[in-house]
Amino acid sequence: MELGNISKPTYGPGLEAPGSSTPGVVTMAHGFLRLVQPNPLPIGLINFGQSESEFRQEDIRELLLYELGFLVCVAIGVLLIILVPLVGCCFCCCRC
């Protein structure tokens, strides 16, 4: 395996998306991800060298704002997981 020049690497063109037999599903998944999380990751906030006590309140708020779309999807999912069986039980047990 040839590593090339490690101190001064040469970069080629970027990665290409692999071909897919289901382009409709891929397009739908990417559309959903762009809808849920349109903002880029705030990389400046992530520092693996600092401890948990060094995080500022603004940093945590900005990271939660970044993850807001996924948090809303999780809340809707949990609500449906609890609500659908409860409504089904009410329909089965309390038929008029």
C-alpha positions in Angstrom: 0.0 0.0 0.0 1.5 3.3 -1.1 0.9 6.3 1.3 2.5 9.0 -0.9 3.8 12.2 0.5 2.4 12.5 4.0 3.7 15.9 4.8 2.3 17.5 1.7 -0.6 15.4 0.4 -2.2 15.9 -3.0 -5.9 15.8 -3.2 -8.0 14.7 -6.1 -11.6 15.5 -7.0 -14.2 15.0 -4.3 -16.1 11.8 -3.7 -18.9 11.0 -6.0 -22.2 9.7 -4.8 -22.6 6.0 -5.5 -25.1 5.0 -8.1 -28.4 3.7 -6.7 -31.1 1.4 -8.1 -33.7 3.5 -6.1 -33.0 7.1 -6.9 -36.5 8.2 -5.7 -36.0 6.8 -2.2 -32.5 8.5 -2.0 -33.9 11.8 -3.2 -36.8 11.5 -0.6 -34.3 10.7 2.2 -32.0 13.6 1.4 -35.0 15.9 1.1 -36.2 14.9 4.5 -32.8 15.4 6.0 -32.5 18.9 4.5 -35.9 19.7 5.8 -35.2 18.5 9.3 -31.7 19.9 9.6 -31.0 22.7 7.2 -28.1 24.4 9.1 -24.5 23.1 9.0 -22.9 21.7 12.1 -21.3 24.5 14.2 -17.8 23.0 14.3 -16.4 25.9 16.3 -18.4 24.7 19.4 -17.0 21.2 19.4 -13.7 21.0 21.3 -12.9 17.5 22.4 -10.2 18.7 24.8 -12.5 20.6 27.2 -14.4 19.1 30.0 -18.2 19.2 30.5 -18.0 22.0 33.1 -16.3 24.3 30.5 -19.4 24.4 28.2 -21.1 27.7 28.2 -24.9 28.1 28.2 -24.8 29.7 24.8 -22.9 26.8 23.3 -25.4 24.3 24.6 -28.3 26.5 23.4 -26.7 26.7 19.9 -26.2 22.9 19.7 -29.8 22.3 20.8 -30.9 24.7 18.1 -28.9 22.8 15.6 -30.6 19.6 16.7 -34.1 21.1 16.9 -35.4 19.3 13.8 -34.4 15.9 15.1 -35.7 16.7 18.6 -39.1 17.6 17.1 -39.2 14.3 15.1 -38.3 12.3 18.2 -41.1 14.1 20.2 -43.6 13.4 17.5 -42.5 9.7 17.3 -42.7 9.2 21.1 -46.1 10.9 21.1 -47.3 8.5 18.3 -45.9 5.5 20.1 -47.9 6.3 23.2 -51.0 7.8 21.6 -51.8 5.2 18.9 -52.0 2.2 21.2 -54.0 4.2 23.8 -56.5 5.4 21.2 -56.7 1.8 19.8 -57.4 0.4 23.3 -60.1 3.0 23.8 -61.8 2.1 20.5 -61.6 -1.7 21.3 -62.7 -1.5 25.0 -65.2 1.4 24.8 -67.2 0.6 21.7 -70.6 2.3 21.7 
